Amino acid sequence: VQLVESGGGLVQAGGSLRLSCAASGIAFSINAMGWYRQAPGKERELVASISSVSSGSSPYYGNSVSGRCTISRDGAKDTLYLQMNSLKPEDTAVYFCVSAQNIANMIALGKHADLGSWGQGTQVTVSS
């Protein structure tokens, strides 16, 4: 399994970023996919997830980003996206693309990292 993130960077507060995750070695359409983030000294946080295509590609958003982010998946390209708008300094973190067998495992990844696969992460820094 290989998950390769891109699109992170430095942006001013109020700006936007679009993260991408190119997946290989997995059955992309039947896995739940998502984005976790981790800031220094803080626990991993589930930012957004999307269920498998057979489960309707249903999105979920964490409370801290609800209304500001959109998660989507492109089955033709085996690529996951996270569009982030109205970014805040508290959004600063390393963002990880993750895959899991189902949404239950996706949620559990915060405590049990071995329940899924992780990308190497991409840094997002929001300046005030």
C-alpha positions, 0 to 999 in steps of 0.5 A, a space after each residue: 500500500 502506498 499513499 502519497 500526499 501533496 498540496 501542503 504548504 504555507 498559507 495566510 489565515 483565511 486562505 485555501 489549500 487543496 490536499 491530494 493523496 495518490 493511492 496505489 496497492 489498494 482497492 481504492 473504491 472499496 476502502 474507506 479513505 480519510 485525512 488525519 492531522 497531528 499538531 506538535 504536542 497534540 493527539 491525532 485528529 480525524 479531519 475528514 473521512 469518506 466511506 467506500 463507493 459501495 457505501 455511498 461515498 458518505 463524508 464525515 467531518 470533524 467538528 473543528 473543520 466542519 463547514 470549511 472542508 470538503 473531502 472527495 475521491 476520484 476512482 478513475 485516478 485513485 486519488 483522494 482530495 481535501 479542499 480546505 477553506 477559511 484556514 485558521 492558525 489552529 489548522 497548522 499540522 501535519 496532514 496524513 492520508 489514511 485508508 481503512 477497511 471501513 469507517 469503524 476502523 477509520 475512526 479507531 485509527 486515532 488510537 490504533 494506527 495499525 488498523 489502516 495504512 498511512 501516508 508520509 504526511 504533508 505539512 500545512 502551516 497557517 500564518 496569522 
